[in-house]
Every structure is written in structure tokens, then in C-alpha cells.
Amino acid sequence: MLIGIGLGVFSYSKMYEFFYQEFYIPVILAILLIVFFFLPKSLKIKSKFWTLTALGIGIVFVTLTTQLTFDYFGMKRTENILTEYHELDCEKITDRFTTDLANNELKYFSSGLVSSGNLTENLNDYKIENFGLGCIVYDNLTCYNRLVEQYLIEKQNVKITQLYE
């Protein structure tokens, strides 16, 4: 329970302003666990129902708060990558592409009003991570995307437009 509370407080402090609605269920579960903690000992010992219910609530609580913590670190990773690549000009991003290719860490920065879940899945088949940017288009990231598209044509014999299907 303490692990769940710790992860919940951490996630809440980092993500509340963006995703406050995701914290309703963990907060309710934490309140239920606290209420169970203050139930009379005789009631908890006599009834296995209360004990099993508290155990189930505790497991769900720890699972939810762990997932929220992983979500936070995933968002931070994405933020760091986008910040790093956004600050590079076209010449430096070409060097970065070479490094990513050598490390097998290629990325694709898709943009536009329409997102395609198929694109992400299809790029994963080629070990390329997709970052959906929504309707924002950055020139330097377009340079990187052209290099990825060229790589796909030369090495994999596939066009990026085929991966949207």
C-alpha cells in the first residue's frame, strides 16, 4: 500500500495539471484503503470478505499508480527527444540520423491533422519509432523524415506512403 501511495503522490505531483481526471480512481481506492485500515481489528479478523476486498483494492491501486508513473516517464522521454531534435538544424540533424541509424534508433516525426495508427504499427515493423506531432510541422524534423524515407526506399524497398495503409 505504501508503494502505491508513494507512486500515486509522485505521479500526481508531476502530471496532475495535465491529466487530473486519471487520478479520481486511485484517490478513491486510497480512501477505501485508509477506511479499511481504521476499521476495528475484530471486524477485519472475523470477515475474510473485508480482508480480500482490501487486498484486491490494494493490488488495483498499486497497478494503477505504477501505470501512471510509467506514463509520466514515457512522456518525459518523448519530451526530451522532441526538444533535442527540434533544436538541431538540417545539417546537424543529418549527423544525428547517421548516429541513430548506427544505433538502430530511427525515429519518424509524423505531422498533419489526421493520425494513422497503422503508421505507428508499420514503422515498428522496421524498428522505427513514430512521434505524432499533430498539426505542427517543423522544417528540421522534415529533414530527418526525408532521410528516414530515403532509408526505407533504399534499404527496405518501401515508401512511407505505403505504411499509412
C-alpha positions in Angstrom: 0.0 0.0 0.0 2.8 2.4 0.8 4.4 1.8 -2.6 1.1 2.6 -4.3 0.7 5.8 -2.2 4.3 6.8 -3.0 3.9 6.2 -6.7 0.5 7.9 -6.6 1.9 11.0 -4.9 4.8 11.1 -7.4 2.5 10.8 -10.4 0.0 13.3 -9.0 2.7 15.9 -8.4 4.1 15.5 -11.9 1.0 15.1 -14.0 -2.0 16.5 -12.2 -2.2 19.7 -14.2 -2.4 17.8 -17.5 -4.3 14.6 -16.6 -6.2 15.3 -13.4 -9.1 13.0 -14.4 -6.9 10.0 -14.3 -6.4 10.4 -10.6 -10.0 10.0 -9.5 -9.9 6.2 -9.3 -6.6 5.9 -7.4 -7.7 8.6 -4.9 -11.0 6.7 -4.3 -9.0 3.5 -3.9 -6.6 5.1 -1.4 -9.5 6.5 0.6 -11.1 3.0 0.7 -7.8 1.5 1.9 -7.4 4.1 4.6 -11.0 3.5 5.8 -10.2 -0.3 5.9 -7.1 0.5 7.9 -9.2 2.2 10.6 -11.8 -0.5 10.8 -11.9 -2.3 14.1 -9.4 -5.2 14.2 -12.1 -7.6 15.3 -14.2 -6.9 12.2 -11.2 -7.4 9.9 -10.2 -10.7 11.5 -13.8 -12.1 11.6 -14.6 -11.3 8.0 -12.4 -12.7 5.2 -14.5 -10.6 2.8 -13.1 -7.3 4.1 -9.5 -8.7 4.0 -9.8 -10.0 0.5 -11.6 -6.8 -0.6 -8.8 -4.7 0.8 -6.2 -6.9 -0.8 -7.9 -6.6 -4.2 -8.2 -2.8 -3.8 -4.6 -2.6 -2.8 -3.5 -4.6 -5.9 -5.6 -2.5 -8.2 -4.3 0.7 -6.5 -0.6 -0.3 -6.9 -1.2 -1.3 -10.5 -2.9 2.0 -11.4 -0.3 4.1 -9.7 2.6 2.1 -11.3 1.0 2.6 -14.7 0.6 6.4 -14.1 4.3 6.5 -13.1 5.4 4.7 -16.3 3.2 7.0 -18.3 4.9 10.0 -16.8 8.4 8.7 -17.6 7.3 7.9 -21.1 6.0 11.4 -21.6 9.3 12.8 -20.2 11.3 10.7 -22.6 9.2 11.8 -25.6 9.5 15.5 -24.5 13.3 15.2 -24.2 13.6 13.6 -27.6 11.4 16.2 -29.3 13.3 19.0 -27.6 16.6 17.6 -28.6 15.7 17.1 -32.2 13.8 20.4 -32.5 16.9 22.4 -31.6 19.0 20.8 -34.4 19.3 22.4 -37.8 19.2 20.4 -41.0 22.9 19.8 -41.1 23.2 18.6 -37.5 20.1 16.5 -37.9 21.7 14.7 -40.8 24.6 13.8 -38.4 22.0 12.7 -35.8 20.3 10.5 -38.4 23.6 8.8 -39.0 24.1 8.2 -35.3 20.5 6.9 -34.9 21.0 4.6 -37.9 24.2 3.1 -36.4 22.4 2.6 -33.0 19.3 1.2 -34.7 17.2 4.0 -33.1 15.5 5.6 -36.1 12.6 7.9 -35.5 9.8 9.3 -37.7 8.0 12.6 -36.8 4.6 12.4 -38.3 2.5 15.5 -38.6 -0.8 16.5 -40.0 -4.4 16.7 -38.9 -5.1 13.1 -39.5 -3.2 10.5 -37.5 -2.8 6.9 -38.6 -2.4 4.1 -36.0 -1.3 1.9 -38.9 1.7 4.1 -39.5 3.0 3.6 -36.0 2.4 -0.2 -36.2 4.0 -0.4 -39.6 7.0 1.7 -38.7 7.5 -0.6 -35.6 8.0 -3.5 -38.1 11.0 -1.6 -39.4 12.2 -0.7 -35.9 11.4 3.0 -36.4 9.7 4.9 -33.6 6.9 7.2 -34.6 6.3 10.5 -32.9 2.9 12.1 -33.7 3.2 15.9 -33.6 -0.4 16.7 -34.6 -0.8 19.6 -37.0 2.6 21.2 -36.2 5.3 20.8 -38.9 8.9 21.6 -38.2 11.4 22.1 -41.0 14.3 20.4 -39.3 12.2 17.3 -38.4 11.1 17.2 -42.1 14.8 16.9 -43.0 15.1 14.0 -40.7 11.9 12.4 -42.1 13.2 12.7 -45.6 16.3 10.8 -44.5 14.2 8.1 -43.0 12.0 7.9 -46.1 15.2 7.6 -48.3 16.5 4.9 -46.0 13.2 3.0 -46.3 13.3 3.2 -50.0 16.9 2.2 -50.4 17.2 -0.5 -47.7 13.7 -1.8 -47.2 12.2 -1.1 -50.7 9.1 0.5 -49.2 7.7 4.0 -49.5 6.4 5.8 -46.4 3.0 6.3 -48.1 2.6 2.5 -48.2 2.9 2.4 -44.4 -0.1 4.6 -43.8 -2.4 1.9 -45.2 
